[in-house]
């Protein structure tokens, strides 16, 4: 008996809850039920600045608008406007913008910006030794490269010359001297010296390693896409500039013997006192880019100049000329023309953000989102099942000819995420699609790398697809945007565009309401603006004389220019604007005509009124030609207001059609309970 009673109570409470939910429905349109809560949410969103007291009449008016809104959406969807390519592309573009704050962690982005900005305050100079890793490297190959890098580091720590080690061991070809070939001239190596640089110049892991070192310190092996680097920080100084402009002269060591190059640079340098450096650069400099431009190198960064230039700039100021400098490129001297100081964070932030978006560091924000999503959607991985796939993938994948073995079922799960799973076969199918011609790699390493890329991509796609579900405010924003586009599109079709192409309907509407479109009494007048240096009385006399002869304003202006011998900048001395003005249409006309006794004499013609009250270097002469009596406006004269009113008619007729086509019902009991 007790169990039956409990069951009865549960059924009753359930029915009561359902009844309460049904009683909350304020509006039903074509089967869609809209609750009072949803209705009021829309009302409050669209009436954000209303008073705290709910106005019943205002709420009733909004109910009508809301019904019309929903009916328009019904027609738009019925016509398939939400399935068009244009609609989908516009929604997707907007969604990408709206989802960026959810995918890209703002705090990480801000920290990356601040990090890059802070690093710009220092110039670093570093040397490195690169131990490259083959594209098809096995784990053993990678380990061997690491051990080699550690061996070289030990040698450097024991005091062996770093530059000599770079020449001997580095896989960076720029470290070694290169002999002349048919394709290129002999070139001296840099012995591992990378010169000066600052933030966002090197790849991110390399940059971060450099900024973590003290001057003279040697790093542990640093992994980048190029391999392992041993880095020695050789200098660290406060940034000398953001950018700078210099003029320089360069004698290329590839073109001359030591003796000849030295002679030429000394000869050029000796002429700077007598000639401008521009002339010397044009005659002597072998930098074909800058010599044509008087030696100018504009907007230079520390990494775009030889390190020796920066060394001398430490003690130079604008306008100083350097001594002769010998580098591995030849002989140089330069003049420091302009220094652009470091910018503040507000100035730099947009540029840094743009660089981050193209830089590997920018992926850190996406990585954070992926990891967060894995935790949120209970990501579970069985990477052991990935090893089953190693034997199935052959070198043919590197020539884009690999096929999935037909006998392989691949039903083991690699990972699960939320309500979805990703199997071995899912991975192979993804791999099949993205295969391309490329340098062969060690298969297990390649598969692991591709699995990481593809699994991250799948997590990102899944989490992105669930954003509206996870964040209700995003869903509301996107729903409002979709509906807004549909309302705009269907209204353009039914009202705005139709009013533009329906010339017959517009004309008929105008004729029907013609008596409503009237001009009040108007003054036909020309306002002349005249330079204060012109004799105002003489100008006024000529203007009035021509007006009485019914000369055009252009003819009068030509006569004024001739009268006052104006040949240059005519608008500076004489300009005009002509029109027909109702009272209140133009302040100057009001002041000079409607607000004076002139308006009392309706028969007057060609009266001039001089205004010298303005404080600029101009005087005004207003010429009243005639008064025009009240009259009807032509269609062209009132097309704007006619079109607007015709659109109102089209809108009204459209709403009437919608209300007769679709079923809708208001639950006034619920509505009145809201509005009381």
C-alpha positions as CSV (number, residue, x, y, z in Angstrom):
1,X,0.0,0.0,0.0
2,X,2.8,2.4,0.9
3,X,4.6,1.7,-2.4
4,X,1.3,2.4,-4.3
5,X,1.0,5.7,-2.4
6,X,4.5,6.7,-3.3
7,X,4.0,5.8,-6.9
8,X,0.8,7.9,-7.0
9,X,2.5,10.9,-5.5
10,X,5.3,10.7,-8.1
11,X,2.8,10.5,-10.9
12,X,0.9,13.4,-9.5
13,X,4.0,15.6,-9.1
14,X,5.1,14.7,-12.6
15,X,1.7,15.7,-14.0
16,X,1.7,18.9,-12.0
17,X,5.2,19.8,-13.3
18,X,3.9,19.1,-16.9
19,X,0.8,21.2,-16.3
20,X,2.9,24.0,-15.0
21,X,5.1,23.8,-18.0
22,X,2.0,23.8,-20.3
23,X,0.6,26.8,-18.4
24,X,3.8,28.7,-19.0
25,X,3.3,28.7,-22.7
26,X,2.4,32.3,-23.8
27,X,2.4,31.8,-27.5
28,X,2.1,28.9,-30.0
29,X,3.0,29.5,-33.7
30,X,2.6,26.7,-36.2
31,X,3.2,24.1,-33.5
32,X,6.1,25.9,-31.9
33,X,5.5,26.6,-28.2
34,X,7.1,29.8,-26.7
35,X,7.2,30.0,-22.9
36,X,6.7,33.1,-20.9
37,X,10.3,32.9,-19.8
38,X,11.6,32.8,-23.4
39,X,9.3,35.6,-24.4
40,X,10.4,37.8,-21.5
41,X,14.0,37.1,-22.2
42,X,13.5,38.4,-25.8
43,X,11.5,41.3,-24.5
44,X,14.2,42.3,-22.0
45,X,17.0,41.9,-24.6
46,X,15.2,44.2,-27.0
47,X,14.2,46.7,-24.4
48,X,17.4,47.0,-22.4
49,X,16.8,50.6,-21.5
50,X,13.2,50.4,-20.4
51,X,12.2,51.5,-16.9
52,X,12.0,48.9,-14.1
53,X,8.2,49.1,-14.1
54,X,6.6,46.8,-16.8
55,X,4.3,48.8,-19.1
56,X,1.3,46.6,-20.1
57,X,0.7,48.5,-23.3
58,X,4.3,48.4,-24.3
59,X,4.4,44.6,-23.7
60,X,1.3,44.2,-25.8
61,X,2.9,46.1,-28.7
62,X,6.0,44.0,-28.4
63,X,3.8,40.8,-28.5
64,X,2.5,41.9,-31.9
65,X,6.1,42.6,-33.1
66,X,7.3,39.3,-31.8
67,X,4.5,37.4,-33.6
68,X,5.4,39.2,-36.8
69,X,9.0,38.3,-36.3
70,X,8.3,34.6,-35.8
71,X,5.9,34.5,-38.9
72,X,8.6,36.1,-41.1
73,X,11.1,33.5,-39.9
74,X,8.6,30.8,-40.8
75,X,8.3,32.1,-44.4
76,X,12.1,32.5,-44.7
77,X,12.7,28.9,-43.6
78,X,9.8,27.6,-45.7
79,X,11.5,29.2,-48.8
80,X,14.8,27.6,-47.9
81,X,16.7,30.8,-47.3
82,X,18.6,29.1,-44.4
83,X,19.9,26.5,-46.8
84,X,21.5,28.8,-49.4
85,X,25.3,28.9,-49.9
86,X,25.4,32.6,-49.1
87,X,23.6,32.2,-45.8
88,X,25.8,29.3,-44.7
89,X,29.0,31.2,-45.6
90,X,27.9,34.3,-43.8
91,X,27.0,32.4,-40.7
92,X,30.2,30.4,-40.7
93,X,32.3,33.6,-41.1
94,X,30.5,35.2,-38.2
95,X,30.8,32.1,-36.1
96,X,34.6,31.9,-36.6
97,X,34.8,35.5,-35.2
98,X,32.5,34.7,-32.3
99,X,34.3,31.5,-31.3
100,X,37.8,32.9,-31.3
101,X,37.6,34.0,-27.6
102,X,36.5,30.5,-26.6
103,X,39.2,28.6,-28.7
104,X,42.1,31.1,-28.1
105,X,42.9,31.5,-24.5
106,X,43.1,35.3,-24.0
107,X,45.3,35.0,-21.0
108,X,47.9,32.9,-23.0
109,X,47.7,35.3,-25.9
110,X,48.2,38.3,-23.7
111,X,51.2,36.6,-22.0
112,X,52.7,35.8,-25.4
113,X,52.3,39.5,-26.4
114,X,53.9,40.7,-23.2
115,X,56.7,38.2,-23.5
116,X,57.5,39.3,-27.1
117,X,57.3,43.0,-26.1
118,X,59.6,42.5,-23.1
119,X,62.1,40.6,-25.3
120,X,62.2,43.5,-27.8
121,X,63.9,45.6,-25.1
122,X,67.1,43.6,-25.6
123,X,69.4,42.9,-28.5
124,X,71.0,39.4,-28.4
125,X,74.0,38.1,-30.2
126,X,74.4,34.3,-30.4
127,X,76.4,31.6,-32.1
128,X,75.0,28.1,-32.7
129,X,76.0,24.6,-33.8
130,X,73.3,22.7,-35.6
131,X,73.1,18.9,-35.5
132,X,70.4,18.1,-38.1
133,X,68.1,15.1,-37.9
134,X,67.2,13.3,-41.1
135,X,63.6,13.5,-42.2
136,X,63.3,9.7,-42.0
137,X,65.1,9.5,-38.6
138,X,64.4,6.6,-36.4
139,X,64.3,7.0,-32.6
140,X,67.9,5.7,-32.6
141,X,68.9,8.4,-35.1
142,X,67.3,11.1,-32.9
143,X,69.1,9.8,-29.9
144,X,72.4,9.7,-31.8
145,X,71.9,13.3,-32.8
146,X,71.2,14.3,-29.2
147,X,74.3,12.5,-28.0
148,X,76.4,14.1,-30.6
149,X,75.1,17.5,-29.5
150,X,75.9,16.8,-25.9
151,X,79.4,15.7,-26.9
152,X,80.0,19.0,-28.7
153,X,78.6,20.9,-25.7
154,X,81.0,19.1,-23.4
155,X,83.9,20.2,-25.6
156,X,82.7,23.8,-25.5
157,X,82.3,23.7,-21.7
158,X,85.9,22.4,-21.4
159,X,87.1,25.6,-23.2
160,X,87.4,24.6,-26.8
161,X,86.7,27.5,-29.2
162,X,83.0,27.6,-30.0
163,X,83.5,29.0,-33.5
164,X,86.0,26.3,-34.4
165,X,83.6,23.7,-33.1
166,X,80.9,25.2,-35.3
167,X,83.1,25.0,-38.4
168,X,84.0,21.4,-37.6
169,X,80.6,20.0,-36.5
170,X,77.7,22.3,-37.5
171,X,75.3,21.2,-40.2
172,X,74.3,24.8,-40.8
173,X,76.1,25.4,-44.2
174,X,76.5,29.1,-43.4
175,X,79.0,28.2,-40.7
176,X,81.7,27.1,-43.1
177,X,83.6,28.8,-45.9
178,X,82.2,27.8,-49.4
179,X,84.5,27.5,-52.4
180,X,83.6,29.1,-55.6
181,X,81.5,27.1,-58.1
182,X,80.0,27.8,-61.5
183,X,76.8,28.9,-59.8
184,X,78.2,31.1,-57.0
185,X,81.3,33.0,-55.9
186,X,83.5,32.0,-52.9
187,X,81.8,32.9,-49.6
188,X,83.2,33.1,-46.1
189,X,81.4,31.3,-43.4
190,X,80.1,32.9,-40.2
191,X,81.6,30.2,-37.9
192,X,78.2,29.9,-36.3
193,X,77.8,33.6,-35.5
194,X,74.1,34.6,-36.1
195,X,74.8,38.3,-35.3
196,X,72.3,40.5,-33.4
197,X,68.6,39.8,-33.3
198,X,65.6,40.5,-31.1
199,X,62.2,39.0,-30.4
200,X,60.2,37.2,-33.2
201,X,63.3,36.9,-35.5
202,X,64.2,33.3,-34.8
203,X,62.0,30.3,-34.5
204,X,60.2,30.3,-31.1
205,X,62.1,27.5,-29.3
206,X,65.4,28.9,-30.4
207,X,64.4,32.4,-29.3
208,X,63.2,31.2,-25.9
209,X,66.4,29.3,-25.3
210,X,68.5,32.4,-26.2
211,X,66.5,34.7,-23.9
212,X,66.9,32.3,-21.0
213,X,70.8,32.4,-21.3
214,X,73.2,34.7,-19.6
215,X,76.1,36.3,-21.6
216,X,78.8,33.7,-22.2
217,X,76.5,30.8,-21.2
218,X,76.1,27.6,-23.4
219,X,72.7,25.9,-23.7
220,X,71.6,22.3,-23.4
221,X,70.6,20.9,-26.8
222,X,67.6,22.8,-28.1
223,X,65.2,20.9,-30.4
224,X,63.6,22.7,-33.4
225,X,62.3,21.5,-36.8
226,X,65.9,21.8,-38.0
227,X,67.4,19.5,-35.4
228,X,69.4,20.0,-32.2
229,X,71.1,23.4,-31.5
230,X,73.9,24.1,-29.1
231,X,73.7,27.9,-28.5
232,X,76.2,30.3,-27.0
233,X,75.0,33.7,-26.0
234,X,77.9,36.1,-26.9
235,X,76.2,39.4,-26.1
236,X,73.1,41.0,-24.6
237,X,72.6,44.7,-24.7
238,X,69.6,47.1,-24.2
239,X,67.9,47.6,-27.5
240,X,69.4,50.6,-29.3
241,X,66.4,51.3,-31.5
242,X,63.1,49.9,-32.8
243,X,64.2,50.6,-36.3
244,X,66.9,52.9,-37.8
245,X,67.8,54.5,-41.1
246,X,71.4,54.5,-42.3
247,X,73.4,55.4,-45.4
248,X,76.2,53.0,-46.1
249,X,79.0,52.2,-48.5
250,X,80.1,48.6,-49.1
251,X,83.0,47.2,-51.0
252,X,82.3,43.5,-51.7
253,X,85.2,41.2,-50.8
254,X,84.1,38.8,-53.5
255,X,84.9,41.3,-56.2
256,X,88.4,42.5,-55.0
257,X,91.6,41.4,-53.6
258,X,92.4,42.4,-50.0
259,X,94.7,45.2,-51.1
260,X,92.3,46.5,-53.8
261,X,89.3,46.4,-51.5
262,X,91.2,48.3,-48.7
263,X,92.3,50.9,-51.2
264,X,88.8,51.5,-52.6
265,X,87.1,51.8,-49.2
266,X,89.8,54.2,-47.9
267,X,89.5,56.3,-51.1
268,X,85.7,56.5,-50.7
269,X,86.0,57.3,-47.0
270,X,88.4,60.2,-47.7
271,X,85.8,61.8,-49.9
272,X,83.0,62.0,-47.4
273,X,84.4,65.3,-46.0
274,X,84.3,66.9,-49.4
275,X,81.3,65.2,-50.9
276,X,78.0,64.1,-49.4
277,X,77.8,60.4,-48.5
278,X,75.1,60.2,-51.2
279,X,77.5,60.9,-54.0
280,X,80.2,58.6,-52.5
281,X,77.6,55.8,-52.2
282,X,76.5,56.2,-55.8
283,X,80.0,56.1,-57.1
284,X,81.7,53.5,-54.9
285,X,79.1,51.3,-53.1
286,X,78.7,47.8,-54.5
287,X,75.4,47.3,-52.7
288,X,73.3,47.5,-55.9
289,X,70.0,48.0,-53.9
290,X,71.1,51.0,-51.8
291,X,73.7,52.7,-54.1
292,X,70.9,53.7,-56.5
293,X,69.2,55.3,-53.6
294,X,72.1,57.4,-52.3
295,X,73.2,54.6,-49.9
296,X,69.9,54.6,-47.9
297,X,68.9,51.5,-46.0
298,X,65.6,52.3,-44.4
299,X,63.8,50.7,-41.3
300,X,66.7,48.5,-40.4
301,X,66.4,45.9,-37.6
302,X,69.4,44.4,-35.8
303,X,69.2,41.2,-37.7
304,X,69.2,42.9,-41.1
305,X,72.7,44.5,-40.6
306,X,76.2,43.1,-40.0
307,X,76.8,42.6,-36.3
308,X,79.8,44.9,-36.6
309,X,77.4,47.8,-37.4
310,X,75.6,47.2,-34.1
311,X,78.9,47.1,-32.2
312,X,79.7,50.6,-33.4
313,X,76.1,51.9,-32.9
314,X,76.5,51.3,-29.2
315,X,78.4,54.6,-29.0
316,X,77.0,56.5,-31.9
317,X,74.2,59.1,-32.2
318,X,72.2,60.4,-35.1
319,X,74.4,62.1,-37.7
320,X,77.6,60.2,-36.7
321,X,79.8,58.5,-39.3
322,X,81.4,55.2,-38.4
323,X,85.0,54.3,-39.1
324,X,85.9,51.8,-41.8
325,X,84.6,48.4,-40.8
326,X,85.9,45.0,-42.0
327,X,83.4,42.1,-42.0
328,X,83.3,38.7,-43.7
329,X,81.3,40.4,-46.5
330,X,84.0,43.1,-47.2
331,X,84.7,46.7,-46.2
332,X,82.0,49.2,-45.0
333,X,81.3,52.5,-43.4
334,X,77.9,54.0,-42.6
335,X,76.2,57.1,-41.4
336,X,73.5,56.8,-38.7
337,X,70.7,59.0,-40.1
338,X,67.6,58.4,-37.9
339,X,66.8,56.3,-34.8
340,X,63.2,55.2,-34.2
341,X,62.9,54.5,-30.5
342,X,61.0,51.5,-29.0
343,X,57.3,51.8,-29.2
344,X,54.9,51.2,-26.2
345,X,52.9,48.1,-25.7
346,X,49.7,49.7,-27.0
347,X,51.4,50.6,-30.3
348,X,53.1,47.3,-30.7
349,X,50.3,44.9,-29.7
350,X,48.4,44.8,-33.0
351,X,51.7,44.0,-34.9
352,X,52.8,41.4,-32.4
353,X,49.4,39.7,-32.5
354,X,49.6,39.5,-36.2
355,X,53.1,38.0,-36.0
356,X,52.0,35.5,-33.3
357,X,49.1,34.3,-35.6
358,X,51.7,33.3,-38.2
359,X,54.2,31.9,-35.6
360,X,54.4,28.5,-34.0
361,X,53.9,30.2,-30.6
362,X,50.4,31.1,-31.7
363,X,49.5,27.4,-31.5
364,X,49.9,27.5,-27.7
365,X,46.5,29.0,-27.3
366,X,44.9,26.2,-29.5
367,X,46.9,23.6,-27.6
368,X,45.5,24.9,-24.3
369,X,42.0,24.7,-25.7
370,X,42.6,21.1,-26.9
371,X,43.9,20.0,-23.5
372,X,41.0,21.8,-21.8
373,X,38.5,20.0,-24.1
374,X,40.1,16.6,-23.4
375,X,39.6,17.1,-19.7
376,X,36.0,18.5,-20.1
377,X,34.9,15.7,-22.5
378,X,36.6,12.9,-20.6
379,X,39.2,12.0,-23.3
380,X,40.4,8.4,-23.0
381,X,43.2,7.1,-25.2
382,X,44.6,3.6,-25.9
383,X,47.7,4.4,-27.9
384,X,48.8,0.7,-27.7
385,X,46.3,0.1,-30.5
386,X,48.2,2.5,-32.7
387,X,51.2,0.0,-32.8
388,X,49.0,-2.5,-34.7
389,X,49.0,-0.1,-37.6
390,X,52.8,0.3,-38.0
391,X,53.2,-2.9,-40.2
392,X,50.2,-1.8,-42.4
393,X,51.7,1.5,-43.5
394,X,54.5,1.2,-46.1
395,X,56.9,3.6,-47.8
396,X,54.3,4.0,-50.6
397,X,52.6,6.5,-48.4
398,X,55.5,8.9,-49.1
399,X,54.7,8.8,-52.9
400,X,50.9,9.1,-52.2
401,X,50.2,5.6,-53.5
402,X,49.4,3.8,-50.2
403,X,46.2,1.8,-49.9
404,X,44.4,0.6,-46.8
405,X,44.7,-3.2,-46.6
406,X,41.3,-4.6,-47.6
407,X,41.4,-7.4,-45.0
408,X,42.0,-5.1,-42.0
409,X,38.9,-4.3,-39.9
410,X,40.4,-1.8,-37.6
411,X,37.6,-1.7,-35.0
412,X,39.8,-1.2,-32.0
413,X,39.4,2.2,-30.3
414,X,42.3,4.6,-30.3
415,X,40.5,7.3,-28.3
416,X,37.0,8.3,-27.1
417,X,35.8,11.8,-26.5
418,X,32.4,12.7,-25.1
419,X,29.8,10.7,-27.1
420,X,32.2,9.8,-29.9
421,X,35.0,7.3,-30.6
422,X,37.9,7.2,-33.0
423,X,39.0,3.8,-34.2
424,X,42.0,2.4,-36.0
425,X,40.0,2.4,-39.3
426,X,39.0,6.0,-38.7
427,X,42.7,7.0,-38.4
428,X,43.7,5.0,-41.5
429,X,40.9,6.6,-43.6
430,X,42.1,10.1,-42.4
431,X,45.7,9.1,-43.2
432,X,44.7,7.9,-46.7
433,X,43.1,11.3,-47.5
434,X,46.0,13.4,-46.3
435,X,48.9,11.4,-47.8
436,X,51.2,13.3,-50.2
437,X,54.5,13.1,-51.9
438,X,57.2,13.8,-49.3
439,X,60.6,12.8,-48.0
440,X,60.4,9.3,-46.5
441,X,60.5,9.0,-42.7
442,X,60.8,6.2,-40.2
443,X,57.3,4.7,-40.3
444,X,56.6,4.5,-36.5
445,X,57.8,8.1,-36.0
446,X,55.7,9.2,-39.0
447,X,52.6,7.4,-37.8
448,X,53.0,8.8,-34.3
449,X,53.4,12.3,-35.6
450,X,50.3,12.0,-37.9
451,X,48.3,10.5,-35.1
452,X,49.1,13.4,-32.9
453,X,48.1,15.9,-35.7
454,X,44.9,14.1,-36.6
455,X,43.8,13.3,-33.0
456,X,44.3,17.0,-32.0
457,X,42.4,18.0,-35.1
458,X,39.5,15.7,-34.2
459,X,39.4,16.9,-30.6
460,X,39.4,20.5,-31.9
461,X,36.6,19.8,-34.3
462,X,34.5,18.0,-31.7
463,X,35.0,20.7,-29.1
464,X,34.3,23.4,-31.6
465,X,31.0,21.7,-32.6
466,X,29.9,21.6,-29.0
467,X,30.7,25.2,-28.2
468,X,27.1,26.4,-28.4
469,X,26.0,23.5,-26.2
470,X,28.7,24.3,-23.6
471,X,28.3,28.0,-23.7
472,X,24.6,29.1,-23.8
473,X,25.4,32.7,-24.4
474,X,27.3,31.8,-27.6
475,X,24.2,29.8,-28.8
476,X,22.0,32.8,-28.1
477,X,24.3,35.0,-30.1
478,X,24.5,32.7,-33.0
479,X,20.7,32.0,-33.0
480,X,20.1,35.7,-33.0
481,X,22.6,36.2,-35.9
482,X,21.0,33.5,-38.0
483,X,17.5,34.8,-37.4
484,X,18.7,38.3,-38.1
485,X,20.1,37.3,-41.5
486,X,16.9,35.5,-42.4
487,X,14.7,38.5,-41.3
488,X,16.9,40.8,-43.4
489,X,16.8,38.6,-46.5
490,X,13.1,37.9,-46.4
491,X,12.3,41.6,-45.7
492,X,14.5,42.7,-48.5
493,X,12.6,40.3,-50.9
494,X,9.1,41.3,-49.7
495,X,9.6,45.0,-48.9
496,X,12.8,46.8,-49.6
497,X,13.9,45.4,-53.0
498,X,10.3,45.2,-54.1
499,X,9.7,48.9,-53.4
500,X,12.8,49.7,-55.6
501,X,11.7,47.7,-58.6
502,X,8.0,48.3,-58.4
503,X,8.0,51.6,-60.3
504,X,4.3,51.3,-61.2
505,X,3.3,50.7,-57.6
506,X,5.4,53.7,-56.4
507,X,3.9,56.0,-59.0
508,X,0.3,54.9,-58.2
509,X,1.0,55.4,-54.5
510,X,2.4,58.9,-55.1
511,X,-0.7,59.9,-57.2
512,X,-3.0,58.6,-54.5
513,X,-1.2,60.6,-51.7
514,X,0.1,63.5,-53.9
515,X,-1.8,66.1,-51.8
516,X,0.4,65.1,-48.7
517,X,3.7,66.1,-50.4
518,X,3.9,69.9,-50.6
519,X,6.5,72.6,-50.6
520,X,5.9,75.5,-48.3
521,X,6.9,79.0,-49.5
522,X,10.5,78.8,-50.6
523,X,13.2,81.3,-51.5
524,X,15.2,80.7,-54.6
525,X,18.6,82.1,-53.8
526,X,22.4,81.9,-54.3
527,X,24.9,82.1,-51.4
528,X,28.2,83.5,-52.4
529,X,31.3,83.0,-50.3
530,X,34.0,85.6,-51.0
531,X,37.5,86.1,-49.7
532,X,37.9,89.0,-47.3
533,X,40.6,90.4,-49.5
534,X,38.1,91.2,-52.2
535,X,36.3,94.6,-52.3
536,X,32.9,93.5,-51.1
537,X,30.9,96.5,-52.5
538,X,32.3,96.0,-56.0
539,X,31.7,92.3,-55.9
540,X,28.1,92.8,-54.6
541,X,27.4,95.4,-57.3
542,X,28.6,93.0,-60.1
543,X,26.7,90.0,-58.6
544,X,23.4,91.9,-58.3
545,X,23.8,93.4,-61.8
546,X,24.2,90.0,-63.4
547,X,21.3,88.6,-61.4
548,X,19.0,91.3,-62.8
549,X,20.2,90.3,-66.3
550,X,19.4,86.6,-65.5
551,X,23.0,85.6,-65.9
552,X,23.8,82.1,-64.6
553,X,25.9,81.8,-61.5
554,X,28.7,80.3,-63.5
555,X,28.7,83.3,-65.8
556,X,28.7,85.6,-62.8
557,X,31.7,83.7,-61.3
558,X,33.6,84.1,-64.6
559,X,32.9,87.8,-64.6
560,X,34.1,88.1,-61.0
561,X,37.4,86.3,-61.7
562,X,38.0,88.7,-64.7
563,X,37.0,91.8,-62.7
564,X,39.4,91.0,-59.9
565,X,42.1,89.5,-62.1
566,X,42.0,86.1,-60.3
567,X,44.0,83.5,-62.3
568,X,45.1,81.1,-59.5
569,X,43.0,79.1,-57.0
570,X,39.6,80.6,-58.1
571,X,37.7,78.8,-55.4
572,X,39.8,80.5,-52.7
573,X,38.3,83.8,-53.8
574,X,34.8,83.0,-55.2
575,X,32.5,80.1,-54.5
576,X,28.7,79.7,-54.4
577,X,25.8,77.4,-53.6
578,X,22.4,77.8,-55.2
579,X,19.1,76.3,-54.1
580,X,15.5,76.6,-53.1
581,X,15.0,77.0,-49.4
582,X,12.1,76.6,-47.1
583,X,12.1,78.3,-43.8
584,X,14.3,76.2,-41.4
585,X,16.1,74.4,-44.2
586,X,19.3,76.5,-44.1
587,X,20.5,78.5,-41.1
588,X,22.3,81.2,-43.2
589,X,19.3,81.7,-45.4
590,X,17.0,81.9,-42.4
591,X,19.2,84.5,-40.8
592,X,19.5,86.6,-44.0
593,X,16.0,86.3,-45.5
594,X,13.3,84.6,-43.4
595,X,14.3,86.3,-40.2
596,X,14.5,89.8,-41.8
597,X,12.0,92.2,-43.4
598,X,13.0,91.0,-46.8
599,X,10.4,88.2,-46.5
600,X,7.7,90.7,-46.1
601,X,8.0,91.9,-49.6
602,X,6.9,88.9,-51.7
603,X,7.2,90.7,-54.9
604,X,10.9,91.5,-54.5
605,X,13.4,90.1,-56.9
606,X,17.2,90.2,-57.1
607,X,17.8,91.6,-53.6
608,X,21.3,91.1,-52.1
609,X,22.0,90.7,-48.4
610,X,25.6,91.1,-47.2
611,X,26.7,89.1,-44.1
612,X,30.0,90.2,-42.6
613,X,29.3,88.7,-39.1
614,X,31.2,85.5,-39.7
615,X,34.6,85.2,-38.1
616,X,36.5,83.3,-40.8
617,X,38.4,85.0,-43.6
618,X,35.2,84.9,-45.8
619,X,32.2,87.2,-46.4
620,X,28.8,86.0,-47.6
621,X,26.6,87.7,-50.1
622,X,23.1,86.1,-50.5
623,X,21.2,86.9,-53.7
624,X,17.5,86.4,-53.4
625,X,16.1,85.8,-56.9
626,X,12.5,85.1,-56.2
627,X,10.0,83.6,-53.8
628,X,8.2,80.5,-54.8
629,X,4.6,80.0,-53.6
630,X,3.5,76.7,-51.9
631,X,3.1,73.9,-54.5
632,X,3.1,70.1,-54.8
633,X,6.3,68.2,-54.9
634,X,7.1,66.0,-57.9
635,X,7.8,62.3,-57.4
636,X,11.5,62.8,-57.8
637,X,11.5,65.6,-55.2
638,X,9.9,63.4,-52.6
639,X,10.9,59.9,-53.7
640,X,12.6,59.2,-50.4
641,X,9.6,59.7,-48.2
642,X,7.2,58.2,-50.8
643,X,9.4,55.0,-51.0
644,X,9.5,54.8,-47.2
645,X,5.7,55.1,-46.9
646,X,5.2,52.6,-49.7
647,X,7.5,50.2,-47.9
648,X,5.2,50.6,-44.8
649,X,2.2,49.6,-47.0
650,X,4.1,46.6,-48.4
651,X,5.1,45.6,-44.9
652,X,1.5,45.9,-43.6
653,X,0.1,43.8,-46.5
654,X,2.8,41.2,-46.0
655,X,2.0,40.8,-42.3
656,X,-1.7,40.4,-43.2
657,X,-0.8,37.6,-45.6
658,X,1.4,35.9,-43.0
659,X,-1.2,36.1,-40.3
660,X,-3.8,34.5,-42.5
661,X,-1.4,31.8,-43.8
662,X,0.1,30.5,-40.5
663,X,-1.6,29.3,-37.3
664,X,-0.8,31.2,-34.1
665,X,-2.5,31.4,-30.7
666,X,-1.8,33.7,-27.7
667,X,-2.5,32.3,-24.2
668,X,-3.8,35.5,-22.8
669,X,-4.1,34.0,-19.3
670,X,-0.3,33.6,-19.2
671,X,0.2,36.9,-21.0
672,X,-2.0,38.8,-18.6
673,X,-0.2,37.2,-15.6
674,X,3.1,38.6,-17.0
675,X,1.7,42.0,-17.8
676,X,-0.2,42.7,-14.6
